[in-house]
């Protein structure tokens, strides 16, 4: 809901009133800072708000035959959108992409860029270290790889 988003000088703060990792409904704030590129998620969100000309209600509505619905977008619809984008980009295994891919990819890429483990867990709202470590390890199979170090070419 737009009511759960506060724009601040650094980006946006999003109140997540309840989630799979917050079954009691205490609510969590997720901060998203402005990025330095054309792919900045805050800039995209604010452009969407301007396009929708709304400051209240649903942020992302369901879609049916390219028509926006008055109901929230479903996980299934998000997955279909991601699969169609992956296909359009000719990514390998395009049909395997889902919203879970975004979370896993976030953990992997944040780690590659040097984000501290605790900040990755906090941003992704993970409760179990093992889950995040699995994502990071999977994405870093070739980083500091002992066989790769041994096989380095030296002149």
mmCIF file of the C-alpha atoms, coordinates in Angstrom:
data_MODEL
# 
_entry.id   MODEL 
# 
loop_
_atom_site.group_PDB 
_atom_site.id 
_atom_site.type_symbol 
_atom_site.label_atom_id 
_atom_site.label_alt_id 
_atom_site.label_comp_id 
_atom_site.label_asym_id 
_atom_site.label_entity_id 
_atom_site.label_seq_id 
_atom_site.pdbx_PDB_ins_code 
_atom_site.Cartn_x 
_atom_site.Cartn_y 
_atom_site.Cartn_z 
_atom_site.occupancy 
_atom_site.B_iso_or_equiv 
_atom_site.pdbx_formal_charge 
_atom_site.auth_seq_id 
_atom_site.auth_comp_id 
_atom_site.auth_asym_id 
_atom_site.auth_atom_id 
_atom_site.pdbx_PDB_model_num 
ATOM 1   C CA . UNK A 1 1   ? 0.000  0.000   0.000   1.00 0.00 ? 1   UNK A CA 1 
ATOM 2   C CA . UNK A 1 2   ? 1.259  3.488   -0.786  1.00 0.00 ? 2   UNK A CA 1 
ATOM 3   C CA . UNK A 1 3   ? 0.413  4.397   2.803   1.00 0.00 ? 3   UNK A CA 1 
ATOM 4   C CA . UNK A 1 4   ? 3.259  2.109   3.915   1.00 0.00 ? 4   UNK A CA 1 
ATOM 5   C CA . UNK A 1 5   ? 5.898  3.992   1.925   1.00 0.00 ? 5   UNK A CA 1 
ATOM 6   C CA . UNK A 1 6   ? 7.681  7.046   3.204   1.00 0.00 ? 6   UNK A CA 1 
ATOM 7   C CA . UNK A 1 7   ? 9.967  8.971   0.870   1.00 0.00 ? 7   UNK A CA 1 
ATOM 8   C CA . UNK A 1 8   ? 13.042 10.245  2.703   1.00 0.00 ? 8   UNK A CA 1 
ATOM 9   C CA . UNK A 1 9   ? 16.097 12.122  1.373   1.00 0.00 ? 9   UNK A CA 1 
ATOM 10  C CA . UNK A 1 10  ? 18.096 8.870   1.202   1.00 0.00 ? 10  UNK A CA 1 
ATOM 11  C CA . UNK A 1 11  ? 15.418 6.848   -0.641  1.00 0.00 ? 11  UNK A CA 1 
ATOM 12  C CA . UNK A 1 12  ? 12.283 5.152   0.657   1.00 0.00 ? 12  UNK A CA 1 
ATOM 13  C CA . UNK A 1 13  ? 11.308 3.390   3.853   1.00 0.00 ? 13  UNK A CA 1 
ATOM 14  C CA . UNK A 1 14  ? 8.748  0.653   3.352   1.00 0.00 ? 14  UNK A CA 1 
ATOM 15  C CA . UNK A 1 15  ? 6.702  -0.675  6.251   1.00 0.00 ? 15  UNK A CA 1 
ATOM 16  C CA . UNK A 1 16  ? 6.024  -4.368  5.755   1.00 0.00 ? 16  UNK A CA 1 
ATOM 17  C CA . UNK A 1 17  ? 3.138  -4.910  8.191   1.00 0.00 ? 17  UNK A CA 1 
ATOM 18  C CA . UNK A 1 18  ? 3.235  -8.723  8.055   1.00 0.00 ? 18  UNK A CA 1 
ATOM 19  C CA . UNK A 1 19  ? 5.252  -11.312 6.181   1.00 0.00 ? 19  UNK A CA 1 
ATOM 20  C CA . UNK A 1 20  ? 6.278  -14.950 6.214   1.00 0.00 ? 20  UNK A CA 1 
ATOM 21  C CA . UNK A 1 21  ? 9.143  -14.014 8.542   1.00 0.00 ? 21  UNK A CA 1 
ATOM 22  C CA . UNK A 1 22  ? 6.885  -11.808 10.722  1.00 0.00 ? 22  UNK A CA 1 
ATOM 23  C CA . UNK A 1 23  ? 3.830  -13.908 11.470  1.00 0.00 ? 23  UNK A CA 1 
ATOM 24  C CA . UNK A 1 24  ? 2.925  -11.870 14.563  1.00 0.00 ? 24  UNK A CA 1 
ATOM 25  C CA . UNK A 1 25  ? 2.488  -8.708  12.501  1.00 0.00 ? 25  UNK A CA 1 
ATOM 26  C CA . UNK A 1 26  ? 4.966  -6.563  14.420  1.00 0.00 ? 26  UNK A CA 1 
ATOM 27  C CA . UNK A 1 27  ? 5.957  -4.947  11.140  1.00 0.00 ? 27  UNK A CA 1 
ATOM 28  C CA . UNK A 1 28  ? 9.390  -4.325  9.686   1.00 0.00 ? 28  UNK A CA 1 
ATOM 29  C CA . UNK A 1 29  ? 10.865 -1.318  7.935   1.00 0.00 ? 29  UNK A CA 1 
ATOM 30  C CA . UNK A 1 30  ? 12.805 -2.036  4.767   1.00 0.00 ? 30  UNK A CA 1 
ATOM 31  C CA . UNK A 1 31  ? 14.995 0.878   3.622   1.00 0.00 ? 31  UNK A CA 1 
ATOM 32  C CA . UNK A 1 32  ? 15.810 1.155   -0.064  1.00 0.00 ? 32  UNK A CA 1 
ATOM 33  C CA . UNK A 1 33  ? 18.386 3.857   -0.918  1.00 0.00 ? 33  UNK A CA 1 
ATOM 34  C CA . UNK A 1 34  ? 18.587 5.755   -4.185  1.00 0.00 ? 34  UNK A CA 1 
ATOM 35  C CA . UNK A 1 35  ? 20.863 4.064   -6.714  1.00 0.00 ? 35  UNK A CA 1 
ATOM 36  C CA . UNK A 1 36  ? 23.362 5.591   -9.106  1.00 0.00 ? 36  UNK A CA 1 
ATOM 37  C CA . UNK A 1 37  ? 21.938 4.244   -12.337 1.00 0.00 ? 37  UNK A CA 1 
ATOM 38  C CA . UNK A 1 38  ? 18.973 4.237   -14.656 1.00 0.00 ? 38  UNK A CA 1 
ATOM 39  C CA . UNK A 1 39  ? 17.902 1.046   -12.873 1.00 0.00 ? 39  UNK A CA 1 
ATOM 40  C CA . UNK A 1 40  ? 17.430 2.748   -9.484  1.00 0.00 ? 40  UNK A CA 1 
ATOM 41  C CA . UNK A 1 41  ? 14.493 0.997   -7.750  1.00 0.00 ? 41  UNK A CA 1 
ATOM 42  C CA . UNK A 1 42  ? 13.483 4.150   -5.842  1.00 0.00 ? 42  UNK A CA 1 
ATOM 43  C CA . UNK A 1 43  ? 13.376 6.242   -9.011  1.00 0.00 ? 43  UNK A CA 1 
ATOM 44  C CA . UNK A 1 44  ? 11.364 3.497   -10.742 1.00 0.00 ? 44  UNK A CA 1 
ATOM 45  C CA . UNK A 1 45  ? 8.903  3.274   -7.836  1.00 0.00 ? 45  UNK A CA 1 
ATOM 46  C CA . UNK A 1 46  ? 8.357  7.044   -7.770  1.00 0.00 ? 46  UNK A CA 1 
ATOM 47  C CA . UNK A 1 47  ? 7.938  7.125   -11.562 1.00 0.00 ? 47  UNK A CA 1 
ATOM 48  C CA . UNK A 1 48  ? 5.306  4.368   -11.204 1.00 0.00 ? 48  UNK A CA 1 
ATOM 49  C CA . UNK A 1 49  ? 3.527  6.423   -8.531  1.00 0.00 ? 49  UNK A CA 1 
ATOM 50  C CA . UNK A 1 50  ? 3.524  9.443   -10.844 1.00 0.00 ? 50  UNK A CA 1 
ATOM 51  C CA . UNK A 1 51  ? 2.255  7.376   -13.754 1.00 0.00 ? 51  UNK A CA 1 
ATOM 52  C CA . UNK A 1 52  ? -0.509 5.847   -11.649 1.00 0.00 ? 52  UNK A CA 1 
ATOM 53  C CA . UNK A 1 53  ? -1.333 9.287   -10.212 1.00 0.00 ? 53  UNK A CA 1 
ATOM 54  C CA . UNK A 1 54  ? -2.039 7.694   -6.831  1.00 0.00 ? 54  UNK A CA 1 
ATOM 55  C CA . UNK A 1 55  ? -0.690 8.142   -3.324  1.00 0.00 ? 55  UNK A CA 1 
ATOM 56  C CA . UNK A 1 56  ? -3.042 5.674   -1.648  1.00 0.00 ? 56  UNK A CA 1 
ATOM 57  C CA . UNK A 1 57  ? -4.126 2.097   -2.135  1.00 0.00 ? 57  UNK A CA 1 
ATOM 58  C CA . UNK A 1 58  ? -2.385 -0.706  -3.971  1.00 0.00 ? 58  UNK A CA 1 
ATOM 59  C CA . UNK A 1 59  ? 1.076  -0.138  -5.374  1.00 0.00 ? 59  UNK A CA 1 
ATOM 60  C CA . UNK A 1 60  ? 1.108  -3.072  -7.768  1.00 0.00 ? 60  UNK A CA 1 
ATOM 61  C CA . UNK A 1 61  ? -2.247 -4.223  -9.089  1.00 0.00 ? 61  UNK A CA 1 
ATOM 62  C CA . UNK A 1 62  ? -3.042 -7.503  -10.716 1.00 0.00 ? 62  UNK A CA 1 
ATOM 63  C CA . UNK A 1 63  ? -3.012 -7.644  -14.497 1.00 0.00 ? 63  UNK A CA 1 
ATOM 64  C CA . UNK A 1 64  ? -5.352 -9.476  -16.837 1.00 0.00 ? 64  UNK A CA 1 
ATOM 65  C CA . UNK A 1 65  ? -4.864 -9.171  -20.598 1.00 0.00 ? 65  UNK A CA 1 
ATOM 66  C CA . UNK A 1 66  ? -2.813 -5.965  -20.098 1.00 0.00 ? 66  UNK A CA 1 
ATOM 67  C CA . UNK A 1 67  ? -5.603 -4.441  -17.982 1.00 0.00 ? 67  UNK A CA 1 
ATOM 68  C CA . UNK A 1 68  ? -4.869 -3.341  -14.418 1.00 0.00 ? 68  UNK A CA 1 
ATOM 69  C CA . UNK A 1 69  ? -7.197 -4.888  -11.872 1.00 0.00 ? 69  UNK A CA 1 
ATOM 70  C CA . UNK A 1 70  ? -8.391 -3.529  -8.535  1.00 0.00 ? 70  UNK A CA 1 
ATOM 71  C CA . UNK A 1 71  ? -6.829 -6.503  -6.733  1.00 0.00 ? 71  UNK A CA 1 
ATOM 72  C CA . UNK A 1 72  ? -3.171 -6.903  -5.718  1.00 0.00 ? 72  UNK A CA 1 
ATOM 73  C CA . UNK A 1 73  ? -0.734 -8.588  -8.053  1.00 0.00 ? 73  UNK A CA 1 
ATOM 74  C CA . UNK A 1 74  ? -0.285 -12.251 -7.185  1.00 0.00 ? 74  UNK A CA 1 
ATOM 75  C CA . UNK A 1 75  ? 2.941  -14.180 -6.775  1.00 0.00 ? 75  UNK A CA 1 
ATOM 76  C CA . UNK A 1 76  ? 1.980  -16.210 -9.830  1.00 0.00 ? 76  UNK A CA 1 
ATOM 77  C CA . UNK A 1 77  ? 1.643  -13.034 -11.919 1.00 0.00 ? 77  UNK A CA 1 
ATOM 78  C CA . UNK A 1 78  ? 5.028  -11.767 -10.710 1.00 0.00 ? 78  UNK A CA 1 
ATOM 79  C CA . UNK A 1 79  ? 6.607  -15.090 -11.672 1.00 0.00 ? 79  UNK A CA 1 
ATOM 80  C CA . UNK A 1 80  ? 5.020  -14.976 -15.140 1.00 0.00 ? 80  UNK A CA 1 
ATOM 81  C CA . UNK A 1 81  ? 6.338  -11.432 -15.667 1.00 0.00 ? 81  UNK A CA 1 
ATOM 82  C CA . UNK A 1 82  ? 9.847  -12.447 -14.602 1.00 0.00 ? 82  UNK A CA 1 
ATOM 83  C CA . UNK A 1 83  ? 9.791  -15.495 -16.868 1.00 0.00 ? 83  UNK A CA 1 
ATOM 84  C CA . UNK A 1 84  ? 8.664  -13.387 -19.833 1.00 0.00 ? 84  UNK A CA 1 
ATOM 85  C CA . UNK A 1 85  ? 11.433 -10.822 -19.189 1.00 0.00 ? 85  UNK A CA 1 
ATOM 86  C CA . UNK A 1 86  ? 14.029 -13.594 -18.859 1.00 0.00 ? 86  UNK A CA 1 
ATOM 87  C CA . UNK A 1 87  ? 12.781 -15.071 -22.134 1.00 0.00 ? 87  UNK A CA 1 
ATOM 88  C CA . UNK A 1 88  ? 12.859 -11.675 -23.886 1.00 0.00 ? 88  UNK A CA 1 
ATOM 89  C CA . UNK A 1 89  ? 16.459 -11.227 -22.675 1.00 0.00 ? 89  UNK A CA 1 
ATOM 90  C CA . UNK A 1 90  ? 17.273 -14.735 -23.950 1.00 0.00 ? 90  UNK A CA 1 
ATOM 91  C CA . UNK A 1 91  ? 18.582 -15.773 -20.538 1.00 0.00 ? 91  UNK A CA 1 
ATOM 92  C CA . UNK A 1 92  ? 19.423 -19.457 -20.165 1.00 0.00 ? 92  UNK A CA 1 
ATOM 93  C CA . UNK A 1 93  ? 16.741 -21.464 -18.373 1.00 0.00 ? 93  UNK A CA 1 
ATOM 94  C CA . UNK A 1 94  ? 14.346 -18.504 -18.611 1.00 0.00 ? 94  UNK A CA 1 
ATOM 95  C CA . UNK A 1 95  ? 11.474 -20.648 -17.369 1.00 0.00 ? 95  UNK A CA 1 
ATOM 96  C CA . UNK A 1 96  ? 13.246 -21.240 -14.051 1.00 0.00 ? 96  UNK A CA 1 
ATOM 97  C CA . UNK A 1 97  ? 13.125 -17.571 -12.965 1.00 0.00 ? 97  UNK A CA 1 
ATOM 98  C CA . UNK A 1 98  ? 10.748 -16.556 -10.179 1.00 0.00 ? 98  UNK A CA 1 
ATOM 99  C CA . UNK A 1 99  ? 10.389 -13.994 -7.418  1.00 0.00 ? 99  UNK A CA 1 
ATOM 100 C CA . UNK A 1 100 ? 12.599 -16.262 -5.321  1.00 0.00 ? 100 UNK A CA 1 
ATOM 101 C CA . UNK A 1 101 ? 15.337 -15.706 -7.922  1.00 0.00 ? 101 UNK A CA 1 
ATOM 102 C CA . UNK A 1 102 ? 15.314 -12.012 -6.996  1.00 0.00 ? 102 UNK A CA 1 
ATOM 103 C CA . UNK A 1 103 ? 15.922 -12.724 -3.310  1.00 0.00 ? 103 UNK A CA 1 
ATOM 104 C CA . UNK A 1 104 ? 18.614 -15.293 -4.039  1.00 0.00 ? 104 UNK A CA 1 
ATOM 105 C CA . UNK A 1 105 ? 20.252 -13.025 -6.609  1.00 0.00 ? 105 UNK A CA 1 
ATOM 106 C CA . UNK A 1 106 ? 20.190 -10.107 -4.192  1.00 0.00 ? 106 UNK A CA 1 
ATOM 107 C CA . UNK A 1 107 ? 22.079 -12.069 -1.526  1.00 0.00 ? 107 UNK A CA 1 
ATOM 108 C CA . UNK A 1 108 ? 24.624 -13.341 -4.031  1.00 0.00 ? 108 UNK A CA 1 
ATOM 109 C CA . UNK A 1 109 ? 25.299 -9.991  -5.698  1.00 0.00 ? 109 UNK A CA 1 
ATOM 110 C CA . UNK A 1 110 ? 25.356 -7.999  -2.468  1.00 0.00 ? 110 UNK A CA 1 
ATOM 111 C CA . UNK A 1 111 ? 27.980 -10.397 -1.144  1.00 0.00 ? 111 UNK A CA 1 
ATOM 112 C CA . UNK A 1 112 ? 30.022 -10.119 -4.340  1.00 0.00 ? 112 UNK A CA 1 
ATOM 113 C CA . UNK A 1 113 ? 29.972 -6.339  -3.965  1.00 0.00 ? 113 UNK A CA 1 
ATOM 114 C CA . UNK A 1 114 ? 31.299 -6.626  -0.414  1.00 0.00 ? 114 UNK A CA 1 
ATOM 115 C CA . UNK A 1 115 ? 28.149 -6.025  1.652   1.00 0.00 ? 115 UNK A CA 1 
ATOM 116 C CA . UNK A 1 116 ? 28.591 -7.330  5.202   1.00 0.00 ? 116 UNK A CA 1 
ATOM 117 C CA . UNK A 1 117 ? 26.715 -10.548 5.926   1.00 0.00 ? 117 UNK A CA 1 
ATOM 118 C CA . UNK A 1 118 ? 24.563 -8.955  8.660   1.00 0.00 ? 118 UNK A CA 1 
ATOM 119 C CA . UNK A 1 119 ? 23.356 -6.201  6.346   1.00 0.00 ? 119 UNK A CA 1 
ATOM 120 C CA . UNK A 1 120 ? 22.430 -8.752  3.689   1.00 0.00 ? 120 UNK A CA 1 
ATOM 121 C CA . UNK A 1 121 ? 20.380 -10.681 6.237   1.00 0.00 ? 121 UNK A CA 1 
ATOM 122 C CA . UNK A 1 122 ? 18.688 -7.521  7.512   1.00 0.00 ? 122 UNK A CA 1 
ATOM 123 C CA . UNK A 1 123 ? 17.800 -6.222  4.045   1.00 0.00 ? 123 UNK A CA 1 
ATOM 124 C CA . UNK A 1 124 ? 16.411 -9.592  2.950   1.00 0.00 ? 124 UNK A CA 1 
ATOM 125 C CA . UNK A 1 125 ? 14.690 -10.087 6.310   1.00 0.00 ? 125 UNK A CA 1 
ATOM 126 C CA . UNK A 1 126 ? 16.169 -13.574 6.608   1.00 0.00 ? 126 UNK A CA 1 
ATOM 127 C CA . UNK A 1 127 ? 16.037 -15.251 10.000  1.00 0.00 ? 127 UNK A CA 1 
ATOM 128 C CA . UNK A 1 128 ? 18.328 -18.211 9.291   1.00 0.00 ? 128 UNK A CA 1 
ATOM 129 C CA . UNK A 1 129 ? 21.982 -17.670 8.453   1.00 0.00 ? 129 UNK A CA 1 
ATOM 130 C CA . UNK A 1 130 ? 22.225 -21.013 6.668   1.00 0.00 ? 130 UNK A CA 1 
ATOM 131 C CA . UNK A 1 131 ? 19.729 -19.952 4.010   1.00 0.00 ? 131 UNK A CA 1 
ATOM 132 C CA . UNK A 1 132 ? 21.684 -16.830 3.130   1.00 0.00 ? 132 UNK A CA 1 
ATOM 133 C CA . UNK A 1 133 ? 25.048 -18.602 3.299   1.00 0.00 ? 133 UNK A CA 1 
ATOM 134 C CA . UNK A 1 134 ? 23.737 -21.176 0.827   1.00 0.00 ? 134 UNK A CA 1 
ATOM 135 C CA . UNK A 1 135 ? 22.779 -18.452 -1.650  1.00 0.00 ? 135 UNK A CA 1 
ATOM 136 C CA . UNK A 1 136 ? 26.110 -16.670 -1.228  1.00 0.00 ? 136 UNK A CA 1 
ATOM 137 C CA . UNK A 1 137 ? 28.194 -19.853 -1.494  1.00 0.00 ? 137 UNK A CA 1 
ATOM 138 C CA . UNK A 1 138 ? 26.295 -20.942 -4.587  1.00 0.00 ? 138 UNK A CA 1 
ATOM 139 C CA . UNK A 1 139 ? 27.035 -17.611 -6.270  1.00 0.00 ? 139 UNK A CA 1 
ATOM 140 C CA . UNK A 1 140 ? 30.704 -17.621 -5.305  1.00 0.00 ? 140 UNK A CA 1 
ATOM 141 C CA . UNK A 1 141 ? 31.755 -21.075 -6.465  1.00 0.00 ? 141 UNK A CA 1 
ATOM 142 C CA . UNK A 1 142 ? 34.483 -19.604 -8.668  1.00 0.00 ? 142 UNK A CA 1 
ATOM 143 C CA . UNK A 1 143 ? 35.604 -16.802 -6.320  1.00 0.00 ? 143 UNK A CA 1 
ATOM 144 C CA . UNK A 1 144 ? 38.773 -17.653 -4.428  1.00 0.00 ? 144 UNK A CA 1 
ATOM 145 C CA . UNK A 1 145 ? 38.489 -21.128 -5.916  1.00 0.00 ? 145 UNK A CA 1 
ATOM 146 C CA . UNK A 1 146 ? 41.486 -23.260 -4.900  1.00 0.00 ? 146 UNK A CA 1 
ATOM 147 C CA . UNK A 1 147 ? 41.650 -25.025 -8.276  1.00 0.00 ? 147 UNK A CA 1 
ATOM 148 C CA . UNK A 1 148 ? 41.382 -21.676 -10.065 1.00 0.00 ? 148 UNK A CA 1 
ATOM 149 C CA . UNK A 1 149 ? 44.224 -20.240 -8.009  1.00 0.00 ? 149 UNK A CA 1 
ATOM 150 C CA . UNK A 1 150 ? 46.348 -23.292 -8.721  1.00 0.00 ? 150 UNK A CA 1 
ATOM 151 C CA . UNK A 1 151 ? 45.606 -23.064 -12.449 1.00 0.00 ? 151 UNK A CA 1 
ATOM 152 C CA . UNK A 1 152 ? 46.333 -19.321 -12.797 1.00 0.00 ? 152 UNK A CA 1 
ATOM 153 C CA . UNK A 1 153 ? 48.503 -18.543 -15.781 1.00 0.00 ? 153 UNK A CA 1 
ATOM 154 C CA . UNK A 1 154 ? 51.803 -16.877 -14.908 1.00 0.00 ? 154 UNK A CA 1 
ATOM 155 C CA . UNK A 1 155 ? 54.284 -15.596 -17.458 1.00 0.00 ? 155 UNK A CA 1 
# 
